[in-house]
Every structure is written in C-alpha cells, then in structure tokens.
Amino acid sequence: MFAIFGICGLLFFILARPQEYFLVLQKLPLLYIFVAAAAGGFMLDVRLRLLELRGTPILKLVLVFMAWTTVCNVMMAGQHLVQSSIELAILFVLFATIAHGVQRLRTLRIVAGTLLLTCLGLAALGVHQGLQERTCIVLDEEHGGEGTPDGRPCEMAEDCFGDDAEPGSEYRCEKGGLLDTFSIEDRVRYRGELQDPNELGLTICIGGFSMLIAFANQRRRRGTMLVAALGSGLVFWCVLATQSRGGIVVFALVGAVYFARRFGIAGLIAGAAMAAPVLAVAGRSGDKADQSTQLRYEAWASGLQMWKQSPVFGVGQRQFIEHHYMTAHNSYVLSLAELGLVGMALFISMLVLTVKTLVIGVRELDRVPGAKPAQAWALGILASFVGMMFSINTLSFCWHSVLWIFLGLGGAWVSVVRTHKPDFEVKLTVRDFAFIAIGCALYALVVLPLYLRSKGE
C-alpha cells in the first residue's frame, strides 16, 4: 500500500525526468526521495503485514550479479567506485521494490498503468516533435545532448550562424518539440536515458504497446480494445518518427509473441509477413545508417579486446567509454567487456530465468480456473522481454533503468502468482547454467570474433 507511491513516483521520475524542464524541481533531490519512499514504503508495508517478506526466484541471481559487479568495480573502477556503487544501489532498489512490493494483481495493474501512461506520453511528445519544422537549437554547453529552440527556421546548421545568432553559441538545425526537446538528424528522441532515438523506440514499444495489449487482453471490452488500438497506433507512429530499425523490429516482435500464442506457428509466419513490408521501407538507410553500423562493429571489436586484456574482471562498470570513444552499442558485448565472462553469464542468466518463468507461467495457468488476468500479464511482460532481448544486441542496456524496471515487473508477476499459488517457483537448473556458460564462451571466443572478421574488423 505505501510502497506503491514511491514505486510509481520513481518510474515516472526516471523515464519522464520532469526536473530537467521544471527547474524548480532541481532544488530537491527527487531521485533519492523516491528511492527512499519506495524502500521505506516497502519496509512499512512489511511491518504492517500488508506485504509478505519473501524473495522472488530471480533475487538470488540479482544479488550475485550485483556482488560480482562490485568485485569488478573494486578491482578496476578506481576513482569511480563510489559513483558506481550508488548507481548499483539505485538500480537494486528499483528492481527489488517493484519485484517484492507488488504482490497483488491490483497493484501490478497500477504499476503497469503508470508505466503505460508515461510511455504513451513520451510517444505523444515524439509524434509532436516529428511534426515540427526545423528550427535553430542553441546547444547547452554544460549538458551534452540538450539545448533550447530559439524559434528561427532553418534548413541546415549554417543558417543559424547569422546576425541573430548569440555570440559564442553552438547551434544545430533540428525539429524542436515540447519541453525543450529536439531531434537528432531529424530522428525524434526525448531526454535523459532516452536521448537515443533507438532507446526511445524500444521503451515505448515494451512499456506502451505491450502493456496496452495486456490491459486489452484481461478486459475484453469494446472501449478498452479501441483505446488499445489508438494507443498502439500512436506508439507505432512515434517509432517510425525515431527512424529506428531496431524499434520497428521490437514492435513486430511484441506483436509476434501474441500472434504465436493465439495462432501458433501459422500466426508467427503471418505476423512476420505483415511486418516485412514495414521493415523494408521504414527506418534509416543510406550512408549514415551504414556508417552507424560500422561504428558499432568498431565498438564491439574494442569490447572484445578489453575482455582479452582483462578476462576475469573486465574493465569495470561504466568504464567502457574510458577505453573507447563511444559506448558498446551491444549489451552482451558490454557485459563481457566490463564484467568479464562470469559477469556476462550472470547477466544473461537473469534474462533467461525471467523468460523461462513467464513461459512456464503462461503454460501452467492454462489449467488454473480464474487465472486469465494473471496469464494476460505474463504474456505482456514476456512479449516485452522478447523484444528487449533482441534490441539490446545493438544497445548498451546493462545499467539502463528500463531493463531493471522490467526485471522488477517479471519478479512482481511471480509475487502476484505466489499470493494465490505459493508453491509456484521456477529455477535455472545446472543444465541451464551449463548451456549459458558454454554459450557465453562460444560467443566470446568464436561467434563474435568470426562475425567481426566477416565485417572487416
């Protein structure tokens, strides 16, 4: 009851980042306030017996992953150790309070609804931004990627350096949106962790589109279905405006999970057939897209080299950019480079356990009377994970809040099911761990080097 306010506030604060536009909010340490509210509310709920103090199956894996990350940071992070430890603590609270502070279907709906409304708001802002004409953007020298539209129309950046330009200021010619947001090379985006158009596209797909279908599945009413259809259209419009090829694929994958559940292999093939024309004409193409892809290959090659130089502990959390001029743009390469082979295996184990739990949950609840709502949420979160696990192959998501939010939602779903079915538990077997370990070793020693060699790296 009390934890829910802190959890929902933390979700909105992290994704919408209102303090970056409403400067008066910067006087308050809102991040720490919401973290304290979520953690304190959870402890109060346990004390008042509104919640049960019980760990989800993934909790042990998360704790081991956090412990290994801390060891790597102690060995490699140096002066960044304190900052890395604070970030780890915040991510853990975000995961743990969602996974364990949500133990009723009603509270799961509230948290998912908060995430959904926030993502729809981001999608609306993105669509509005994409409809604007180009304008001169005065860049913020202190905060990279931020700036303020000055209202002057332009076709290219050189048009902004005229008599009306502010002396000493740097300009971009982009589409300016609400809340002082602006595009990057005409690709819509937001701010904060969602400054990258690809990350915005991923987030609104798994937090907006997938959650819309989950709400519609559990309440099969005409009004709900209409809202889901309109909201899905808004999300898809924004994804197209991001020009994110990965975002379009995620949108298709989320839909494919539902098609496969409803129609089996035939539905999956039909969904792929419908998505193919969109993938062919949407997203970026041409020299800029090819250059972006080549830069990613260079980053992957650098990550592989970092691991070879420090195979056990990696280079430490958030230290990739200390060794390369850009981030990894691949979460699996990032975990390998920063945390070594053990860290990569633990990272993938958390994702695999969550997916395995949801898959088994969807199957087992078929035989449980009255379990359709819980089954709908399992399928919704599963669809989000399928899309995310594909997309993070080209995004640096190991320490991204969105990843930990969805790990928390996967744990929350287990907590909800256990309220009615206490014996429900899914674990990774020794065989599972063996497959993951072998897969990681093959990826690092064979698959990635051969792939990079085929691309000229």
C-alpha positions, -999 to +999 in steps of 0.1 A: +000+000+000+027+025+010+054+013-013+033+018-044+035+056-042+073+056-042+075+029-069+052+048-093+069+081-085+103+065-092+090+051-125+077+085-137+107+104-124+133+081-141+115+080-175+099+114-178+126+134-159+104+164-151+132+181-132+151+187-164+124+210-177+108+224-145+140+239-130+123+245-096+123+207-091+161+206-093+162+221-058+150+188-045+169+155-046+139+138-062+157+106-072+168+099-036+134+110-023+116+085-045+142+058-038+137+063-001+099+064-004+099+031-023+122+013+000+107+029+032+072+022+020+081-014+014+095-019+049+064-002+064+041-024+044+060-055+057+059-042+092+021-036+089+018-071+073+004-056+041+031-074+023+049-107+029+087-106+032+096-133+006+122-133-021+115-140-058+135-167-076+155-141-095+165-122-063+194-145-056+207-141-092+204-103-090+223-103-057+251-124-071+253-102-102+254-071-080+281-087-058+302-097-089+298-062-103+311-047-070+341-070-071+349-059-106+345-023-096+368-027-066+394-043-088+390-020-119+369+011-113+393+031-092+381+066-085+347+058-100+340+032-073+317+054-051+297+066-081+293+031-094+282+018-060+255+045-058+242+036-092+241-001-083+222+007-051+196+027-070+191+000-097+187-026-070+161-006-051+143+000-084+142-038-091+137-050-056+108-027-046+089-035-079+096-073-077+087-076-040+065-045-032+038-056-058+021-088-045-015-082-057-029-081-092-044-047-085-011-031-076+005-048-106-021-030-127-013+003-110+024+000-117+019-012-152-006+016-158+019+042-146+045+028-170+019+027-198+007+062-193+043+075-191+053+057-223+022+070-241+031+105-230+066+100-244+052+087-276+029+117-279+058+141-274+078+122-300+050+124-326+046+162-319+083+167-323+083+148-355+056+170-370+075+202-364+096+222-389+133+225-384+145+253-361+177+266-347+187+249-315+210+266-290+231+238-275+237+236-238+275+236-233+273+221-198+249+192-207+256+173-238+226+165-260+205+193-245+195+226-260+168+252-264+149+260-297+152+298-304+123+299-329+143+307-361+135+284-391+164+267-408+173+241-434+209+234-422+230+244-392+248+271-412+216+290-414+217+295-376+250+314-376+237+347-389+233+382-375+207+369-350+229+343-335+241+346-300+279+352-299+299+321-289+269+297-290+268+264-309+237+255-329+220+226-345+192+227-371+167+202-358+130+197-351+122+213-318+094+198-297+077+204-264+096+206-231+127+219-250+132+186-267+147+183-302+156+157-327+189+144-338+194+143-376+156+146-378+151+115-356+128+122-327+140+114-292+134+125-256+160+134-229+179+117-202+183+080-207+161+082-237+182+107-257+190+080-281+161+075-307+167+038-306+162+036-268+131+058-270+117+034-297+124+003-276+110+018-244+077+029-258+072-005-276+078-026-245+063-002-220+035+011-242+025-012-270+029-045-250+012-031-219-017-019-240-023-054-253-020-068-218-047-044-205-069-052-235-065-090-231-076-090-195-105-067-201-120-077-234-144-047-237-151-027-268-138+006-252-107-010-239-099-025-273-105+008-290-081+026-266-055-002-271-058+002-309-054+040-308-026+038-283-008+012-304-011+035-335+004+064-315+033+042-304+039+029-339+038+065-353+065+076-328+086+045-336+085+054-373+095+090-364+125+078-345+137+061-377+149+032-355+152-001-374+155-018-340+124-001-327+104-014-357+117-049-351+108-047-314+072-036-323+070-066-347+084-090-321+059-079-294+031-085-318+046-118-329+045-132-294+008-126-292+003-140-327+023-171-318+003-175-286-031-172-304-024-189-337+008-209-332+035-212-359+010-201-386+003-169-366+040-163-363+046-166-400+016-143-407+029-117-383+063-118-399+048-115-434+029-084-423+059-068-407+083-074-436+070-046-458+073-021-430+108-032-422+117-028-459+106+008-462+109+022-427+139+030-406+172+046-416+191+037-448+219+050-469+254+062-460+246+075-425+230+042-415+259+022-429+284+044-411+265+040-378+266+002-383+303+003-390+309+023-358+291-003-338+313-030-352+344-010-342+329-007-307+323-044-305+358-051-316+371-028-289+349-045-263+363-079-273+398-065-269+390-051-235+379-086-224+410-102-237+431-078-217+411-084-185+392-117-190+382-122-153+371-088-140+367-068-173+373-031-171+346-023-146+311-009-146+306+021-169+343+020-178+338+010-215+339+046-226+371+052-207+387+028-232+368+036-263+354+069-276+318+056-278+297+031-258+294-006-269+260-004-285+256-041-275+246-052-240+262-086-244+295-072-255+292-045-228+287-071-200+316-091-214+340-061-216+330-046-183+324-077-161+343-105-178+329-138-188+314-145-154+296-112-154+282-118-189+269-152-179+252-138-148+237-110-169+222-134-194+211-158-166+189-131-152+172-126-186+168-163-192+153-170-158+128-142-162+117-155-197+117-191-185+095-182-155+070-163-177+068-190-204+062-217-178+037-194-160+017-189-192+016-226-198+007-237-162-020-211-157-039-226-186-051-252-162-059-229-133-095-216-131-098-178-129-061-172-138-068-155-172-058-120-159-025-132-144-019-151-177-025-119-197+001-100-177+026-129-180+022-128-218+025-090-218+057-090-198+071-119-218+064-100-251+083-071-237+113-093-228+114-109-262+116-076-279+141-062-254+164-092-255+167-087-293+171-050-293+198-048-266+220-066-291+225-031-305+220-010-273+240-006-241+214-016-216+232-034-188+228-004-165+197+012-181+168+018-158+143+003-183+160-031-181+158-032-143+122-020-144+112-050-165+133-074-144+113-060-115+080-065-133+089-101-140+096-106-103+064-088-094+044-111-116+058-141-096+049-124-063+014-119-075+010-156-086+025-168-053-002-149-034-027-175-048-003-203-056+025-203-030+043-233-045+049-217-079+087-214-084+109-217-114+147-221-112+176-224-136+189-259-134+225-270-135+220-279-172+206-243-178+237-228-163+259-251-183+243-241-215+246-204-207+282-207-197+291-226-229+271-202-250+289-172-235+323-188-240+314-197-276+301-161-282+333-145-269+358-170-284+342-180-317+310-163-328+318-126-321+354-128-335+343-146-367+314-122-372+336-091-368+362-106-391+335-111-417+327-074-414+363-064-418+371-057-381 
